[in-house]
């Protein structure tokens, strides 16, 4: 990942993440560890939150296609190392949040999806 090309977006919009029953199995512990690191980063990097949560749905039986999607998030982070939330202590803190929810909108399992910014 350190030598590879960075990605312009955290998730591929052309290829949705789907169950891949015929795909090659990957190490569950490695996959979950990578998801854990990314979940920690979402507190200061909300730009990756949707992609990380989409990949986290496949932690039980991750396949090579899912691992590729997780690695894309890391490549995206490599290209934008200084992008994130920063709250200086002497500035006023007025938090405004926007939220959008989609009930039964996930094409894979018809679960609701929530996005925020």
N, C-alpha and C positions, 0 to 999 in steps of 0.2 A: 504494500500500500504506500510505502514511503517513496518509491520510485515511479509509481504509476501516474497516469493522467488524472487530473481532477474532473469531477462531474459538475455540470452547470445547475442541475436540480437534484434534490435528494431522492427522488423516486422517478422511475421511468413512466411517463404518461402514455406511452404507446403500448406497453405490455403490462397489463394489470397482474397483480399477485393473485394466483389461484392455487387451489390444491393441486399437487403434482404427484399422483399416486405412482406413476411410472418413473419418477425422477430418482436420481442417485441420492442415497441417504448421506447425511453429514453428521459429524459428531454433535450430539445434543448439548453437551456441556460447553463446547466452544461457542455454539450458536447462542445459547442462553447467556453466556458471559458477555458476548458482544452486545446483545440486546440490553443487558444490565448497564453496561458502560454508556450506551446511548440514552437510556432512560434517565440516567443521572444528568447527562448533558442537556436534556430537554428543559430543565429548570432555567437555564440561561440561554438556550437556543430553541425558542418556540418554532422556528422555521423547519425543524426536523421532526416535530412532534407527530404529525400525521403519518409520515413515512415509517417512523419507529413503531408506532402503534399498529400499523398495517403489518409490519414484519413480525411483531410480537404475537400475532394470532397463530403463527405456525411453530411455536416453541415445542409442541409435543412431538411432532414428526417432521423436522425441518429437512428440506431437500436442497439440492445444489442451486436451484433457481432462487430459493429464498435466501440462501447464503450470499448469492450474487447481489441481491437487492440490498442486503445489509452492508456489504462491502461498498456499494454505490454511495450509501449515506456517508461512510467514512471518507470516500473520495471527494464528496461534496464538501465535507468539513475541511478537508485538506486545502481546497481551493478558496475557502472563506474563513481563515483562521481568526480574524479580528471582528467578525460579525456576531452580534449577540446583544443581550441586555446588559446595561451598565447603569447603576444608580449611584451617582456621586452623593456623598452625605450632606453637602451644603445646598443641594437643589431641592425645590419643592416636589413633593411626591403626590401627584394626582393620578391615580390609576384608573384608566378607562378600559373596559374589556368589551369585546363583541363576540357573540356566540351564534353558531348556526348548527341546527341539528337536522338530521335526515332519518326519518323513521323507516326502517326496513329497506334502506337504500343500498346496503352492501350486497352486491350481486352474488357473492359466494354463499352467504348463510342468512341473508335477509335481516341481519342485526342492524340496529340503529347506529348511526355514525355521528359523532359530534366533533366540530372543529371550532377553534377559538383563536383570537388574536388580540 
